[in-house]
Amino acid sequence: MTATPEEIEAQVARNRAELAATIDELSDRLDPKANAQELVTKAKQIVHDAGTDPDTRPEDRNRARIIVGVGAAAGLGLLTALVRKII
């Protein structure tokens, strides 16, 4: 069965709309400013969860404390390496 010109035009319009939506989604995912803001938000939440907030689930608190501890250890290791290199 051969498609009519109207059906072809409708398919082209749908394909364009899908492509535009895909491009918009990729642009959002690859936006450095948005990604940086998301990381900051997640980091703030982890630090908040590591505290003593009674609303934080114990599993989240323990996970957050591990992440903060590993981050602090990595930062201290980096600082130590830099100081040794300077001295």
N, C-alpha and C positions, 0 to 999 in steps of 0.2 A: 504494500500500500504506500502510495506517495503522499508525503505531507503537503498540506496546502501552504501557500505563502504566509498566511496568518498564523498557522501552527509553528512554522519555522521562526517567525518573528517573536512569537510568545516564548519559544524555547531559548532563543538568543537573549531575550530580556531576562528570563530566569537565570541563565548562566551568568549574565553580567551582574545580577543582584547577588548571586552566590559568591562570585569572585570578589566583588566589592566587600562583602561581609568577611570573607577570608582575609583580605588585605587589611581591613580594619582590625581584625582580631590579632593578626601578626604584628601590626604596628603597636597595639596595646601591650602585647607580650614583650616586645623588644624595646620599649621605651625606657631608657636608662633612668630618667628621673622617677618614673613610677616604680621601677624595680628597686631603686635606692630607698624610696619612701616605704615600700613594703618591707624591706629588710630592717629598716629602723623600727617600724611598727612591731615586727616579730621580735626584735631584740628587746624592745621595751616590755613586751608581754612576757618574755622569758625571765627578765630581771624581776618583773612584778610577781610572776609565779614562784620565783626562788625565795621570795620573802615569806612573811608570816601571815599573809592574808588568809583568813579562815575560809573564804569562799573557794580557794584553790584546792582542787582535788590532790590528795597525797601523791598520786602517780605523776601528775603534772609538776608538782613541787619538786619531787625527787629528780625527774628528768631535767627540769630547769636548773637545779643545783649542780647536776653533773655537767651540763653544758657551760654554765658560768665557771665552774671549776676548771674544766678543760681549757676554756678560753683564757682564763687568768694564768694558767700554767704555760700555755703557748705564748702569751704576751710576756711573761717573765722570762721564758727561755729566749725569746727574741731580744729582749732588752739586755739580758746577760751576754748574748753573743755580740751585740753591738758594742757594749762596754768593753768587752775583751778585745775586740777588734780596734777600738780607739786607743786603748791603753797599751 
